[in-house]
Amino acid sequence: MNVISVNAVESAILALLMLLFGEVTKKHTPLLSKYHIPGPVIGGCIAALITTCLYRMGMEFEFELPYKETLMLMFFAGIGLSANIKQLFQGGRLFVVFLGIAVVYIIFQDAIGVAAASFLGLDPKLGLMTGSITLSGGHGTGAAWASMFHDHFGVDNALEIAMACATFGLVIGGIIGAPLGTYLVEKNQLSTPNVHATDVEHKKAHHMPSKGNVLHCIGSVVLLACCVELSQMLHSLVLVLDVHWLNMVPNFVYALFVGALFSTLFSESKPAKIAMVEVARLSSIALSVFLSMALLEIKLWQLFDMALSLVVILTIQTLFTIVFVTSVTYKLLGKNYDAAVMASGHAGFGLGATPTAMLNMNGITGYYGPSPQAYFIVPLIGAFFIDLSNLIVIETFLHFMS
Protein backbone atom coordinates (compact mmCIF):
# COMPACT_ATOMS: atom_id res chain seq x y z
CA MET A 1 0.00 0.00 0.00
CA ASN A 2 1.39 3.40 -1.02
CA VAL A 3 0.65 5.86 1.83
CA ILE A 4 0.48 9.52 0.73
CA SER A 5 0.84 12.20 3.44
CA VAL A 6 -1.05 15.47 2.98
CA ASN A 7 0.20 18.45 5.02
CA ALA A 8 -1.97 20.75 7.15
CA VAL A 9 -2.43 23.51 4.57
CA GLU A 10 -3.27 21.10 1.75
CA SER A 11 -5.66 19.19 4.03
CA ALA A 12 -7.44 22.40 5.05
CA ILE A 13 -7.80 23.44 1.40
CA LEU A 14 -9.22 20.05 0.48
CA ALA A 15 -11.69 20.19 3.37
CA LEU A 16 -12.87 23.66 2.36
CA LEU A 17 -13.19 22.63 -1.29
CA MET A 18 -15.17 19.60 -0.20
CA LEU A 19 -17.46 21.84 1.87
CA LEU A 20 -17.92 24.27 -1.03
CA PHE A 21 -18.67 21.46 -3.46
CA GLY A 22 -21.21 19.96 -1.06
CA GLU A 23 -23.01 23.28 -0.54
CA VAL A 24 -23.18 23.98 -4.28
CA THR A 25 -24.43 20.45 -4.96
CA LYS A 26 -27.08 20.83 -2.27
CA LYS A 27 -28.22 24.18 -3.70
CA HIS A 28 -28.73 22.72 -7.15
CA THR A 29 -30.25 19.40 -6.05
CA PRO A 30 -33.85 19.86 -4.81
CA LEU A 31 -33.98 16.48 -3.06
CA LEU A 32 -30.86 17.18 -0.99
CA SER A 33 -32.03 20.70 -0.19
CA LYS A 34 -35.52 19.53 0.76
CA TYR A 35 -34.22 17.19 3.46
CA HIS A 36 -31.53 19.57 4.76
CA ILE A 37 -28.63 17.21 4.03
CA PRO A 38 -25.57 19.15 5.26
CA GLY A 39 -23.13 20.39 2.64
CA PRO A 40 -20.08 18.82 4.33
CA VAL A 41 -21.87 15.47 4.46
CA ILE A 42 -22.61 15.61 0.73
CA GLY A 43 -19.04 16.56 -0.12
CA GLY A 44 -17.67 14.13 2.46
CA CYS A 45 -19.58 11.17 1.04
CA ILE A 46 -18.26 11.92 -2.44
CA ALA A 47 -14.71 12.34 -1.11
CA ALA A 48 -15.04 9.08 0.82
CA LEU A 49 -16.07 7.25 -2.36
CA ILE A 50 -13.07 8.71 -4.20
CA THR A 51 -10.58 7.78 -1.45
CA THR A 52 -12.10 4.29 -1.30
CA CYS A 53 -11.60 3.82 -5.03
CA LEU A 54 -8.01 5.05 -4.69
CA TYR A 55 -7.48 2.69 -1.75
CA ARG A 56 -8.58 -0.20 -3.96
CA MET A 57 -5.95 0.97 -6.45
CA GLY A 58 -3.23 0.81 -3.79
CA MET A 59 -3.17 4.43 -2.53
CA GLU A 60 -4.07 5.52 1.01
CA PHE A 61 -4.08 9.15 2.12
CA GLU A 62 -3.10 10.43 5.58
CA PHE A 63 -4.37 13.95 6.28
CA GLU A 64 -2.85 16.37 8.80
CA LEU A 65 -5.68 18.30 10.49
CA PRO A 66 -4.35 20.19 13.55
CA TYR A 67 -7.30 22.60 13.82
CA LYS A 68 -10.08 20.03 13.66
CA GLU A 69 -10.53 19.80 17.43
CA THR A 70 -10.48 23.58 17.90
CA LEU A 71 -13.28 23.99 15.37
CA MET A 72 -15.29 21.30 17.15
CA LEU A 73 -14.89 23.12 20.47
CA MET A 74 -15.94 26.41 18.85
CA PHE A 75 -19.16 24.79 17.66
CA PHE A 76 -20.09 23.39 21.07
CA ALA A 77 -19.12 26.65 22.77
CA GLY A 78 -21.51 28.36 20.36
CA ILE A 79 -24.32 25.99 21.37
CA GLY A 80 -23.70 26.86 25.00
CA LEU A 81 -23.62 30.59 24.27
CA SER A 82 -26.86 30.44 22.28
CA ALA A 83 -28.91 29.17 25.24
CA ASN A 84 -29.63 30.69 28.60
CA ILE A 85 -30.24 28.39 31.55
CA LYS A 86 -32.85 30.86 32.79
CA GLN A 87 -34.94 30.04 29.72
CA LEU A 88 -35.66 26.65 31.29
CA PHE A 89 -38.45 28.31 33.28
CA GLN A 90 -39.98 30.26 30.40
CA GLY A 91 -41.52 27.30 28.59
CA GLY A 92 -43.71 26.36 31.52
CA ARG A 93 -45.11 22.92 32.19
CA LEU A 94 -45.15 21.90 28.52
CA PHE A 95 -41.42 22.55 28.20
CA VAL A 96 -40.65 20.35 31.21
CA VAL A 97 -42.96 17.59 29.94
CA PHE A 98 -41.40 17.61 26.47
CA LEU A 99 -37.88 17.57 27.91
CA GLY A 100 -38.82 14.57 30.05
CA ILE A 101 -40.28 12.81 26.99
CA ALA A 102 -37.09 13.50 25.01
CA VAL A 103 -34.91 12.11 27.81
CA VAL A 104 -36.97 8.92 28.05
CA TYR A 105 -36.76 8.62 24.28
CA ILE A 106 -32.94 8.72 24.19
CA ILE A 107 -32.75 6.19 27.04
CA PHE A 108 -34.81 3.76 24.96
CA GLN A 109 -32.84 4.71 21.86
CA ASP A 110 -29.56 3.70 23.52
CA ALA A 111 -31.06 0.58 25.08
CA ILE A 112 -32.30 -0.54 21.66
CA GLY A 113 -28.92 0.18 20.08
CA VAL A 114 -27.00 -1.76 22.74
CA ALA A 115 -29.42 -4.70 22.70
CA ALA A 116 -29.48 -4.93 18.89
CA ALA A 117 -25.68 -4.69 18.65
CA SER A 118 -25.29 -7.47 21.22
CA PHE A 119 -27.83 -9.66 19.41
CA LEU A 120 -25.97 -9.19 16.11
CA GLY A 121 -22.65 -10.11 17.69
CA LEU A 122 -21.17 -6.59 17.71
CA ASP A 123 -19.49 -4.74 20.56
CA PRO A 124 -22.38 -3.45 22.74
CA LYS A 125 -20.64 -0.07 22.98
CA LEU A 126 -21.13 0.32 19.24
CA GLY A 127 -24.84 0.22 19.98
CA LEU A 128 -24.47 3.67 21.52
CA MET A 129 -23.08 4.89 18.20
CA THR A 130 -26.29 3.66 16.54
CA GLY A 131 -28.33 5.25 19.32
CA SER A 132 -28.48 8.73 20.81
CA ILE A 133 -24.85 9.65 20.08
CA THR A 134 -25.49 9.94 16.35
CA LEU A 135 -29.29 9.99 16.03
CA SER A 136 -30.31 12.46 18.73
CA GLY A 137 -26.80 13.92 18.75
CA GLY A 138 -26.23 14.38 15.01
CA HIS A 139 -23.04 14.59 12.97
CA GLY A 140 -21.22 16.99 15.29
CA THR A 141 -21.80 14.97 18.46
CA GLY A 142 -21.14 11.70 16.60
CA ALA A 143 -17.80 12.93 15.28
CA ALA A 144 -16.84 14.27 18.70
CA TRP A 145 -17.61 10.98 20.49
CA ALA A 146 -15.95 8.94 17.73
CA SER A 147 -12.50 10.08 18.84
CA MET A 148 -13.21 8.86 22.39
CA PHE A 149 -14.44 5.48 21.15
CA HIS A 150 -11.29 5.20 19.06
CA ASP A 151 -8.89 6.25 21.84
CA HIS A 152 -10.49 4.58 24.86
CA PHE A 153 -12.27 1.56 23.41
CA GLY A 154 -10.10 0.77 20.38
CA VAL A 155 -12.90 1.15 17.82
CA ASP A 156 -10.91 1.86 14.65
CA ASN A 157 -13.93 2.64 12.47
CA ALA A 158 -15.88 4.71 15.02
CA LEU A 159 -15.91 7.83 12.84
CA GLU A 160 -17.18 5.93 9.82
CA ILE A 161 -19.97 4.36 11.86
CA ALA A 162 -20.88 7.73 13.40
CA MET A 163 -21.10 9.53 10.06
CA ALA A 164 -23.06 6.71 8.42
CA CYS A 165 -25.62 6.56 11.25
CA ALA A 166 -25.99 10.33 11.54
CA THR A 167 -26.52 10.71 7.79
CA PHE A 168 -29.10 7.92 7.78
CA GLY A 169 -30.95 9.54 10.68
CA LEU A 170 -30.88 12.97 9.09
CA VAL A 171 -32.47 11.69 5.88
CA ILE A 172 -35.05 9.44 7.55
CA GLY A 173 -35.92 12.07 10.18
CA GLY A 174 -36.70 14.51 7.38
CA ILE A 175 -38.70 11.95 5.43
CA ILE A 176 -40.99 10.69 8.20
CA GLY A 177 -41.44 13.81 10.37
CA ALA A 178 -43.86 15.91 8.34
CA PRO A 179 -45.97 12.92 7.20
CA LEU A 180 -46.32 11.79 10.83
CA GLY A 181 -47.44 15.26 11.91
CA THR A 182 -49.85 15.46 8.97
CA TYR A 183 -51.26 12.03 9.87
CA LEU A 184 -51.93 13.16 13.45
CA VAL A 185 -53.60 16.40 12.32
CA GLU A 186 -55.81 14.69 9.74
CA LYS A 187 -56.72 11.64 11.80
CA ASN A 188 -57.73 13.69 14.84
CA GLN A 189 -59.16 16.62 12.83
CA LEU A 190 -56.98 19.13 14.64
CA SER A 191 -56.83 22.84 13.91
CA THR A 192 -54.48 25.57 15.03
CA PRO A 193 -55.63 27.69 17.98
CA ASN A 194 -53.62 30.55 16.44
CA VAL A 195 -55.71 31.15 13.31
CA HIS A 196 -55.63 34.90 13.98
CA ALA A 197 -51.84 35.07 14.33
CA THR A 198 -50.39 37.66 12.00
CA ASP A 199 -47.91 36.95 9.27
CA VAL A 200 -45.37 39.10 11.09
CA GLU A 201 -45.63 36.97 14.24
CA HIS A 202 -45.27 33.80 12.20
CA LYS A 203 -42.18 35.10 10.44
CA LYS A 204 -40.55 36.09 13.71
CA ALA A 205 -40.54 32.44 14.73
CA HIS A 206 -38.72 31.43 11.56
CA HIS A 207 -35.96 33.96 11.02
CA MET A 208 -32.76 35.09 12.68
CA PRO A 209 -32.08 38.79 13.35
CA SER A 210 -30.20 40.82 10.77
CA LYS A 211 -26.44 40.73 10.33
CA GLY A 212 -24.10 42.41 12.74
CA ASN A 213 -21.17 44.58 11.68
CA VAL A 214 -17.45 43.73 11.57
CA LEU A 215 -16.96 44.76 15.21
CA HIS A 216 -19.65 42.34 16.35
CA CYS A 217 -18.05 39.60 14.26
CA ILE A 218 -14.61 40.18 15.79
CA GLY A 219 -16.10 40.27 19.27
CA SER A 220 -17.85 36.96 18.63
CA VAL A 221 -14.61 35.35 17.45
CA VAL A 222 -12.88 36.55 20.63
CA LEU A 223 -15.76 35.25 22.76
CA LEU A 224 -15.66 31.80 21.11
CA ALA A 225 -11.88 31.67 21.37
CA CYS A 226 -12.04 32.49 25.09
CA CYS A 227 -14.61 29.74 25.64
CA VAL A 228 -12.41 27.25 23.77
CA GLU A 229 -9.31 28.18 25.75
CA LEU A 230 -11.13 28.05 29.10
CA SER A 231 -12.70 24.70 28.23
CA GLN A 232 -9.29 23.25 27.36
CA MET A 233 -7.84 24.57 30.63
CA LEU A 234 -10.74 23.06 32.57
CA HIS A 235 -10.37 19.72 30.79
CA SER A 236 -6.62 19.68 31.47
CA LEU A 237 -7.22 20.52 35.14
CA VAL A 238 -9.64 17.60 35.49
CA LEU A 239 -7.06 15.25 33.96
CA VAL A 240 -4.27 16.55 36.21
CA LEU A 241 -6.44 16.21 39.32
CA ASP A 242 -7.51 12.74 38.11
CA VAL A 243 -11.18 13.24 38.95
CA HIS A 244 -12.30 9.67 38.30
CA TRP A 245 -15.96 10.29 37.46
CA LEU A 246 -14.99 13.04 34.99
CA ASN A 247 -12.19 11.20 33.21
CA MET A 248 -14.55 9.81 30.57
CA VAL A 249 -16.21 13.17 29.83
CA PRO A 250 -15.09 14.33 26.34
CA ASN A 251 -13.51 17.77 26.01
CA PHE A 252 -16.39 19.25 23.97
CA VAL A 253 -18.62 19.02 27.05
CA TYR A 254 -16.43 21.57 28.82
CA ALA A 255 -16.85 23.95 25.87
CA LEU A 256 -20.62 23.48 26.10
CA PHE A 257 -20.53 24.17 29.85
CA VAL A 258 -18.31 27.26 29.60
CA GLY A 259 -20.48 28.69 26.81
CA ALA A 260 -23.68 28.13 28.82
CA LEU A 261 -22.07 29.75 31.87
CA PHE A 262 -21.05 32.81 29.88
CA SER A 263 -24.52 33.05 28.36
CA THR A 264 -26.24 32.88 31.74
CA LEU A 265 -23.98 35.48 33.32
CA PHE A 266 -23.97 38.02 30.52
CA SER A 267 -27.12 37.37 28.47
CA GLU A 268 -28.86 40.54 29.68
CA SER A 269 -26.13 42.90 28.47
CA LYS A 270 -26.75 44.65 25.15
CA PRO A 271 -23.37 43.73 23.58
CA ALA A 272 -23.98 40.06 24.41
CA LYS A 273 -27.42 40.09 22.77
CA ILE A 274 -25.95 41.58 19.59
CA ALA A 275 -23.03 39.14 19.58
CA MET A 276 -25.30 36.10 19.76
CA VAL A 277 -26.33 36.53 16.13
CA GLU A 278 -22.72 36.34 14.96
CA VAL A 279 -21.90 33.57 17.46
CA ALA A 280 -24.64 31.38 15.96
CA ARG A 281 -23.35 32.07 12.45
CA LEU A 282 -19.67 31.48 13.31
CA SER A 283 -20.34 28.31 15.30
CA SER A 284 -22.35 26.97 12.36
CA ILE A 285 -19.39 27.67 10.06
CA ALA A 286 -17.05 26.01 12.55
CA LEU A 287 -19.25 22.90 12.55
CA SER A 288 -19.29 22.75 8.76
CA VAL A 289 -15.51 23.01 8.46
CA PHE A 290 -15.00 20.57 11.33
CA LEU A 291 -17.28 18.02 9.68
CA SER A 292 -15.51 18.51 6.37
CA MET A 293 -12.20 17.76 8.05
CA ALA A 294 -13.61 14.79 9.97
CA LEU A 295 -15.22 13.30 6.87
CA LEU A 296 -11.98 13.75 4.97
CA GLU A 297 -10.54 11.01 7.19
CA ILE A 298 -13.38 8.52 6.66
CA LYS A 299 -12.30 5.06 5.53
CA LEU A 300 -15.38 3.47 4.02
CA TRP A 301 -13.68 0.14 3.38
CA GLN A 302 -13.67 -0.50 7.13
CA LEU A 303 -17.49 -0.41 7.15
CA PHE A 304 -18.23 -3.00 4.47
CA ASP A 305 -18.33 -5.93 6.91
CA MET A 306 -20.80 -4.10 9.18
CA ALA A 307 -23.13 -2.54 6.60
CA LEU A 308 -25.98 -5.05 6.99
CA SER A 309 -25.87 -4.91 10.79
CA LEU A 310 -26.04 -1.11 10.77
CA VAL A 311 -29.03 -1.11 8.42
CA VAL A 312 -30.88 -3.59 10.66
CA ILE A 313 -30.25 -1.55 13.83
CA LEU A 314 -31.16 1.77 12.20
CA THR A 315 -34.36 0.33 10.74
CA ILE A 316 -35.38 -0.79 14.23
CA GLN A 317 -34.60 2.70 15.55
CA THR A 318 -36.77 4.27 12.84
CA LEU A 319 -39.75 2.03 13.60
CA PHE A 320 -39.34 2.76 17.31
CA THR A 321 -39.33 6.51 16.62
CA ILE A 322 -42.55 6.31 14.59
CA VAL A 323 -44.32 4.45 17.40
CA PHE A 324 -42.90 6.68 20.14
CA VAL A 325 -43.72 10.10 18.69
CA THR A 326 -47.27 9.09 17.73
CA SER A 327 -48.19 7.20 20.89
CA VAL A 328 -46.11 8.96 23.56
CA THR A 329 -44.92 12.41 22.46
CA TYR A 330 -48.22 13.45 20.86
CA LYS A 331 -50.44 12.13 23.64
CA LEU A 332 -48.42 13.43 26.60
CA LEU A 333 -48.12 16.89 25.06
CA GLY A 334 -51.89 17.28 25.00
CA LYS A 335 -53.21 15.58 21.84
CA ASN A 336 -53.85 18.96 20.20
CA TYR A 337 -52.50 20.80 17.16
CA ASP A 338 -49.38 22.06 18.94
CA ALA A 339 -48.69 18.51 20.14
CA ALA A 340 -48.89 17.19 16.57
CA VAL A 341 -46.47 19.85 15.34
CA MET A 342 -44.04 19.15 18.19
CA ALA A 343 -44.30 15.40 17.56
CA SER A 344 -43.15 15.97 13.97
CA GLY A 345 -40.31 18.11 15.31
CA HIS A 346 -39.36 15.37 17.78
CA ALA A 347 -39.04 12.89 14.93
CA GLY A 348 -36.75 15.41 13.24
CA PHE A 349 -34.24 16.00 16.03
CA GLY A 350 -34.68 12.52 17.50
CA LEU A 351 -33.32 10.95 14.33
CA GLY A 352 -31.60 13.87 12.64
CA ALA A 353 -31.01 17.40 13.90
CA THR A 354 -32.79 20.59 14.94
CA PRO A 355 -32.84 21.97 11.34
CA THR A 356 -34.63 18.76 10.34
CA ALA A 357 -37.15 19.34 13.12
CA MET A 358 -37.77 22.88 11.88
CA LEU A 359 -38.15 21.59 8.33
CA ASN A 360 -40.76 19.08 9.50
CA MET A 361 -42.72 21.70 11.43
CA ASN A 362 -42.55 24.16 8.54
CA GLY A 363 -44.18 21.58 6.31
CA ILE A 364 -47.15 21.31 8.67
CA THR A 365 -47.56 24.93 9.81
CA GLY A 366 -47.16 26.21 6.27
CA TYR A 367 -50.36 24.34 5.33
CA TYR A 368 -52.42 24.12 8.53
CA GLY A 369 -51.39 27.30 10.33
CA PRO A 370 -48.79 28.58 12.82
CA SER A 371 -47.77 27.06 16.13
CA PRO A 372 -45.67 29.65 18.02
CA GLN A 373 -45.49 27.42 21.08
CA ALA A 374 -43.87 24.63 19.08
CA TYR A 375 -41.42 27.06 17.49
CA PHE A 376 -40.26 28.17 20.93
CA ILE A 377 -40.03 24.82 22.69
CA VAL A 378 -38.69 22.45 20.00
CA PRO A 379 -35.56 24.43 18.99
CA LEU A 380 -34.68 25.16 22.61
CA ILE A 381 -34.81 21.48 23.55
CA GLY A 382 -33.44 20.10 20.28
CA ALA A 383 -30.53 22.53 20.00
CA PHE A 384 -29.33 22.66 23.60
CA PHE A 385 -31.08 20.88 26.45
CA ILE A 386 -31.22 17.52 24.72
CA ASP A 387 -27.44 17.65 24.26
CA LEU A 388 -26.93 18.00 28.01
CA SER A 389 -29.44 15.24 28.73
CA ASN A 390 -27.87 13.07 26.05
CA LEU A 391 -24.47 13.45 27.68
CA ILE A 392 -25.78 12.23 31.04
CA VAL A 393 -27.54 9.24 29.46
CA ILE A 394 -24.47 8.24 27.40
CA GLU A 395 -22.13 8.58 30.37
CA THR A 396 -24.50 6.46 32.47
CA PHE A 397 -24.60 3.70 29.85
CA LEU A 398 -20.80 3.74 29.50
CA HIS A 399 -20.39 3.59 33.27
CA PHE A 400 -22.45 0.42 33.56
CA MET A 401 -20.89 -1.13 30.45
CA SER A 402 -17.27 -0.50 31.44
C-alpha positions, 0 to 999 in steps of 0.5 A, spaced: 500 500 500 502 506 497 501 511 503 500 519 501 501 524 506 497 530 505 500 536 510 496 541 514 495 547 509 493 542 503 488 538 508 485 544 510 484 546 502 481 540 500 476 540 506 474 547 504 473 545 497 469 539 499 465 543 503 464 548 497 462 542 493 457 539 497 453 546 498 453 547 491 451 540 490 445 541 495 443 548 492 442 545 485 439 538 487 432 539 490 432 532 493 438 534 498 435 541 499 428 539 501 431 534 506 436 539 509 442 534 508 448 538 510 453 540 505 459 537 508 456 530 508 454 531 501 461 533 499 464 528 504 460 522 502 463 523 495 470 524 497 469 518 501 467 514 495 473 517 491 478 515 497 475 508 497 476 507 489 483 510 490 485 505 496 482 499 492 488 501 487 493 501 492 493 508 494 491 511 502 491 518 504 493 520 511 491 527 512 494 532 517 488 536 520 491 540 527 485 545 527 479 540 527 478 539 534 479 547 535 473 547 530 469 542 534 470 546 540 468 552 537 461 549 535 459 546 542 461 553 545 456 556 540 451 551 542 452 553 550 452 561 548 446 560 544 442 558 550 440 561 557 439 556 563 434 561 565 430 560 559 428 553 562 423 556 566 420 560 560 416 554 557 412 552 563 409 545 564 409 543 557 417 545 556 418 540 562 414 535 559 417 535 552 424 535 555 422 529 560 419 525 553 425 527 550 430 524 555 426 517 556 426 517 548 434 517 548 434 512 554 430 507 549 434 509 543 440 507 547 437 501 550 435 498 543 442 500 540 446 496 545 441 490 545 441 490 537 448 490 537 449 485 542 444 480 538 448 481 532 454 479 535 457 486 535 461 490 541 455 493 545 458 499 545 457 500 538 450 500 539 451 507 543 453 509 536 447 507 533 443 510 538 443 517 541 450 519 540 449 519 532 441 519 532 439 524 537 446 527 537 447 528 530 453 529 525 457 533 530 456 529 536 457 523 533 464 525 530 466 528 537 464 521 540 468 517 535 474 520 537 473 517 544 471 510 542 477 510 538 482 512 543 479 509 549 475 503 546 479 501 540 474 502 535 478 503 529 472 505 524 468 509 530 468 515 525 465 511 519 460 508 523 458 515 526 457 519 520 453 513 516 448 513 522 448 520 523 446 521 515 441 515 515 438 519 521 438 525 518 435 523 511 429 518 515 428 524 520 426 529 514 422 523 510 418 521 516 417 527 520 412 531 516 408 525 514 407 523 521 405 530 523 400 530 517 397 524 519 396 526 526 392 532 524 388 529 519 386 523 523 384 527 529 381 533 525 386 538 529 386 545 527 391 551 530 388 555 535 392 561 532 388 562 526 388 569 527 396 570 528 399 575 524 404 573 518 409 578 522 408 573 528 409 567 524 415 570 520 418 572 527 418 564 529 422 562 523 428 567 522 434 570 525 435 577 526 439 581 521 447 581 520 451 584 525 457 589 523 465 587 523 466 589 530 460 584 532 463 579 528 470 580 531 467 580 538 464 573 537 470 570 534 474 573 541 468 570 545 468 563 542 476 563 542 475 564 550 470 559 551 475 554 547 481 556 551 477 556 558 474 549 556 481 546 554 484 549 561 478 546 565 479 539 561 486 539 562 485 541 570 480 535 570 485 530 567 491 533 572 487 532 578 484 525 576 477 526 577 475 519 576 468 520 574 470 526 569 475 522 566 470 519 561 467 526 559 469 528 552 472 535 552 467 538 547 462 538 554 467 543 557 466 547 551 458 546 552 458 548 559 463 554 559 459 557 553 452 556 557 455 559 563 457 565 559 450 566 556 447 565 563 452 570 566 452 576 561 445 574 556 442 581 559 447 585 556 446 589 550 453 587 547 452 580 548 445 580 545 448 583 539 453 578 539 449 572 539 447 573 532 454 572 529 456 567 534 450 562 531 453 564 524 460 562 526 459 556 530 455 553 524 461 555 520 465 552 525 461 545 525 461 545 517 468 546 516 469 541 522 465 536 519 468 537 512 475 535 516 472 529 519 469 526 513 476 527 509 478 522 514 473 517 513 475 510 511 469 506 508 472 500 506 472 499 514 465 499 514 463 493 508 463 488 513 458 491 518 453 494 513 448 489 513 448 490 521 447 497 521 441 497 516 438 492 521 439 496 527 437 503 524 431 500 521 429 498 528 430 505 531 426 508 525 420 504 527 421 505 534 421 513 533 414 512 529 411 508 534 414 513 540 412 520 537 405 518 535 403 514 541 407 517 547 410 524 544 403 526 541 399 524 547 403 526 553 403 533 550 396 534 549 393 531 543 392 537 540 395 541 534 401 544 537 402 537 540 402 534 533 407 539 530 411 538 536 411 530 535 413 531 527 419 536 530 421 530 535 421 525 529 426 530 526 431 532 532 430 525 535 433 521 528 436 527 525 437 534 527 434 541 529 434 543 522 430 537 520 425 538 526 424 545 523 423 543 516 418 538 519 414 543 522 414 548 517 411 543 512 405 542 517 404 549 519 405 552 512 399 548 510 395 548 517 397 554 520 402 557 525 404 554 532 408 559 536 409 554 542 412 549 538 417 554 534 419 556 541 419 549 545 422 544 540 428 548 537 430 550 545 430 542 547 433 540 540 438 545 539 441 545 547 437 541 552 437 535 549 445 535 548 446 536 556 441 530 557 444 526 552 451 526 555 448 524 562 444 518 558 451 516 554 455 517 560 450 512 564 450 507 559 458 507 558 459 507 566 455 500 567 458 497 560 465 498 562 
